[in-house]
Amino acid sequence: MNIIEAKEKILENGFLDIETDVQIDLFAAIENLKKQKNAIVLAHYYQEPDIQDVADFIGDSLGLAQKAAETNADIIVFAGVHFMAETAKILNPSKKVLLPDLKAGCSLADSAPTQLFKKFKEQHPNHVVISYINCSAEIKALSDIICTSSNAEKIIESLPINQPIIFAPDRNLGAYLNKKTGRNMVLWNGACMVHEIFSLEKIIKLKIRHPKAKLIAHPECEEAVLNKADFIGSTSQLLKYVQTDNSPEYIVATETGILYKMQQTAPHKTLIPAPPNNSCACNDCPHMKLNTLEKLYLCMEYELPELTMNETLRIAAKKPIDRMLEISRAAGLIG
């Protein structure tokens, strides 16, 4: 297949899908491509185990943003979702940024359409806009500061107590932060489909069956679940808690991909995924799981799909990310 045919396939499918009878050791092939192309593979904790195993760096949104900002690689392969690859491109305009599947979007990012949010912002002219990193480049460009669940509290506290704030797009995270910081931020009405699906009733029944288990939850979960949690934290904070806490069992209320790394770092602990409110595997993010090892290999081989961005948009979106990294460094959250 030549490059033109590959591009046509991407336009049609959003990813490369090449049928072949040739058996390939994908792990070895990806490692060879990294060396040949000076490429780095960045992966979110929610990716499938095979991708985590082949990644050069695995992290949450803050760690991935920092790694993208400091890498010397010529090609960044982002095993995550679209807004994460966008962030890498915003920070690295001269580097080629690849995403194994262009259709790997984000329900939370999709919940904040640009034009509607722009009108919402205009209705609150004196407010500083803090946007969760799980948003599009267009929303970042309309923001004053970006945050992640790891640094959101510190970023809010860096502003004067009397400064009005809009927080977008996650209403659950925003409500949690209002309670934590004592603020009264105006919240955009967005949410993550995965973190809203957990069943409080099933979690309570699970806790009865596992009385020694602690419930740990991501702050994107609904308030009713957070109220029952023994610990609330970002993806990396949940991971660290399981490593350092002395409980033998944990019910984990976030995307199930994190369980793979948790089990690696705390093999003696029992980890139980929090149940959704129906019988489907809805605590798996369908967007994250669009990426596969095969797609990762093909996108590195053909250097497609490539994420590109208008330079004016990139510059506007970079300012609030830079502000986030600046505040995070000052607070000692990153090196």
C-alpha angles and dihedrals in degrees: 000000000000126000094262092054090047091053091050090053091051092050089051100042108015089239142045115269113177121176113218138160092209114111111226130187093227095192092054092041092053092049090052092049091051090057095042095049101030088240131162125206114215116190135185120230089248094066122108116274095254091057092046089052093054097041122108091212131017120192152127123274096280094048092046092049091051093047091049090051095053105035121121093201120122092217126039114199108196115203097192136066134312099268090053092054088046090055091052090051092047089056095040111039094164095050127083111245118199130192117193092220122021089201091066095110133154129247090212094052089046090055091071109063110195100235094046092048091048090056090046090053091050089057089060103044098166096050127107109227116227111184127191110239089244092089139092125274088251091058090046089054089056092050134088098207133011121214140184128211087259096058106020095103093051092047093051091047090052088069124077113270091240095052111113112230137197112207119199152226106344114065094187094053089043093052090048091050092048088056093045097047101032091237128136100219118178106244129215110224101243133124145178114254092216098051094045094054100070115116114228090196092054092044091054091050089048091052090052089054091045105037093170094053120105120215111230119185143184113239090239086076120102119272094251090060093042090052089061095044122113090203133016121195150131120280093269092044091053089050092051092046093056089050096050106030119090100224114116096215138040135188104211118210103193138072110318095234090083091064091074094060092039091055091048093052096038105029094164093059126092112230122196121187112230109249122246121230093257138035099267126096090255093147085072110084105235091205095052090047093056087082114085135176090252093053090046091055094046094048090052093046094050097026088232147158090043121189113225130180141195108256095227090054091045094054092047092048093047096061097069091042090053088050090052093051091047093053092043092054092047089051091049093243093126134021 
